[in-house]
Amino acid sequence: MTELATIARPYAEALVSLASDAELGTWALQLSELANMASHPELSTLANNPQVSQEQLSGILLSGLSSKASEPLEQLVKLITSNHRIAALKEIASQFEQLKNAKQGAAEVSIISAFPMSETEISTLLAALTKRFGGKALRPTVTVDPQLIGGVRVQVGDEVLDSSVKSRLEAMQAALSV
């Protein structure tokens, strides 16, 4: 995983430096689409087939996009296929998203709740998180995980705020077993 991150970083940084503010969102979406295609086992098999040229492979990837790729994205796909780096596409998309958010002063926030949350609850939580993270625009992804028993687990970048019942029970168990 660390190796893929190292491989992906220059590609993601180059794309962010080339993209205008208006293109960032479109490029992020297209990179996500490319990453989804690249993770498909059939494409991986095709990429390792010596009878399939790199031009054919890049053409297949580009044809799977929902909209026409810009010239820099086309060049990226051709470069990645010629260097046999298709496996790095998911990490490139992830790092591009992080760099895009940093450039726009925003952050992705993962909210995992034990129960479905209403829009009001999500808005209230986001308002508190926005204050905590210095007014950054937060882009939430909300999922439900009944194994948390109660409460929520929030992750913004590398920081995790875990107020779930499950984590509290685990902490109590660790304290009692010492």
C-alpha positions in Angstrom: 0.0 0.0 0.0 2.8 2.4 0.9 4.5 1.6 -2.4 1.3 2.5 -4.3 1.0 5.8 -2.4 4.6 6.6 -3.3 3.9 5.8 -7.0 0.6 7.7 -7.0 1.8 11.0 -5.4 3.6 12.5 -8.4 0.7 11.7 -10.7 -1.9 13.3 -8.3 0.2 16.3 -7.6 0.8 16.9 -11.4 -2.9 16.7 -12.1 -3.8 19.1 -9.4 -1.3 21.6 -10.6 -2.6 21.3 -14.1 -6.3 21.6 -13.3 -8.1 24.9 -13.1 -10.5 25.3 -10.1 -13.4 24.6 -12.4 -11.9 21.4 -13.6 -11.1 19.9 -10.2 -14.5 18.4 -9.6 -14.8 16.9 -13.1 -11.3 15.4 -12.9 -11.9 14.0 -9.5 -15.1 12.3 -10.8 -13.3 10.9 -13.8 -10.4 9.6 -11.7 -12.9 7.9 -9.5 -14.5 6.3 -12.5 -11.1 5.2 -13.8 -10.2 3.8 -10.4 -13.4 1.8 -10.3 -12.7 0.4 -13.7 -9.1 -0.5 -12.8 -10.2 -2.4 -9.8 -12.4 -4.7 -11.8 -10.7 -8.2 -12.1 -11.5 -8.5 -15.8 -9.6 -5.3 -16.6 -6.7 -6.5 -14.5 -6.6 -9.7 -16.5 -6.8 -7.7 -19.7 -3.9 -5.4 -18.6 -1.7 -8.4 -18.1 -2.5 -10.0 -21.4 0.5 -9.5 -23.8 -1.8 -9.6 -26.8 -3.5 -6.3 -25.7 -1.5 -3.2 -26.6 -1.2 -0.3 -24.2 -3.0 1.9 -26.7 -6.0 -0.6 -26.7 -6.0 -0.7 -22.9 -5.9 3.1 -22.5 -8.7 3.3 -25.2 -10.8 0.9 -23.2 -10.3 2.9 -20.0 -11.1 6.2 -21.6 -14.1 4.9 -23.4 -15.6 3.9 -20.0 -15.8 7.4 -18.7 -19.1 9.1 -18.4 -17.8 12.2 -20.2 -14.9 13.0 -22.5 -11.5 13.2 -20.7 -9.5 16.3 -20.9 -6.1 16.1 -22.7 -4.1 15.9 -19.4 -6.3 13.0 -18.2 -5.9 11.2 -21.5 -2.1 11.6 -21.2 -2.3 10.3 -17.7 -4.1 7.2 -18.7 -1.7 6.6 -21.6 1.3 7.1 -19.3 -0.2 4.8 -16.6 -0.9 2.0 -19.1 2.5 2.3 -20.8 4.2 2.1 -17.4 2.0 -0.8 -16.1 0.7 1.3 -13.2 -3.1 0.7 -13.6 -3.1 -0.7 -10.0 -2.2 2.8 -8.8 -5.3 4.4 -10.2 -7.3 4.0 -7.0 -4.5 5.6 -4.9 -4.1 8.4 -7.5 -7.8 9.2 -7.3 -7.7 9.2 -3.5 -4.6 11.5 -3.3 -6.1 13.8 -6.0 -9.2 14.1 -3.9 -7.2 15.0 -0.8 -5.1 17.6 -2.7 -8.2 19.0 -4.4 -9.9 19.4 -1.0 -6.8 21.1 0.5 -6.7 23.5 -2.5 -10.3 24.3 -2.0 -10.1 24.6 1.8 -12.4 21.6 2.3 -12.2 18.1 3.9 -13.9 14.8 3.5 -15.6 13.6 6.6 -16.7 10.1 7.2 -19.6 9.7 9.7 -20.4 6.2 10.8 -23.5 6.0 13.0 -25.1 3.1 14.8 -28.5 4.3 13.6 -29.8 6.3 10.6 -29.3 10.0 11.2 -31.8 12.7 10.2 -30.8 15.7 8.1 -31.1 17.9 11.2 -28.8 15.6 13.2 -26.2 15.6 10.4 -26.4 19.4 10.0 -25.9 19.9 13.7 -23.0 17.5 13.8 -21.4 19.1 10.7 -21.8 22.6 12.3 -19.9 21.4 15.4 -17.2 19.7 13.3 -16.8 22.8 11.1 -16.0 24.8 14.3 -13.6 22.1 15.5 -11.7 22.0 12.2 -11.2 25.7 11.7 -14.2 26.5 9.4 -13.2 24.1 6.6 -16.0 23.1 4.3 -16.8 19.5 5.2 -18.1 17.0 2.7 -19.9 14.2 4.6 -20.3 10.6 3.8 -22.7 9.0 6.2 -23.0 5.3 6.8 -24.8 3.1 9.3 -23.0 0.4 11.2 -25.1 -1.3 13.9 -22.0 -2.9 15.4 -21.2 0.5 17.0 -24.2 -0.2 19.3 -24.8 3.5 19.8 -23.1 6.9 19.1 -21.0 7.9 16.1 -17.5 7.6 14.8 -16.2 10.5 12.8 -13.1 10.7 10.7 -11.7 13.8 9.1 -8.4 13.2 7.4 -6.2 11.4 9.9 -8.2 12.5 13.0 -10.8 10.1 14.4 -13.4 11.1 16.9 -15.0 8.0 18.3 -18.0 8.4 20.7 -19.5 5.0 20.0 -20.7 2.7 22.7 -18.6 -0.1 21.2 -15.3 2.0 21.6 -16.3 2.9 25.2 -16.9 -0.8 26.0 -13.6 -1.8 24.5 -11.8 0.9 26.6 -13.5 -0.3 29.7 -12.6 -3.9 28.9 -8.9 -2.9 28.4 -8.9 -0.9 31.7 -10.4 -3.8 33.6 -8.1 -6.4 32.2 -4.9 -4.6 33.4 
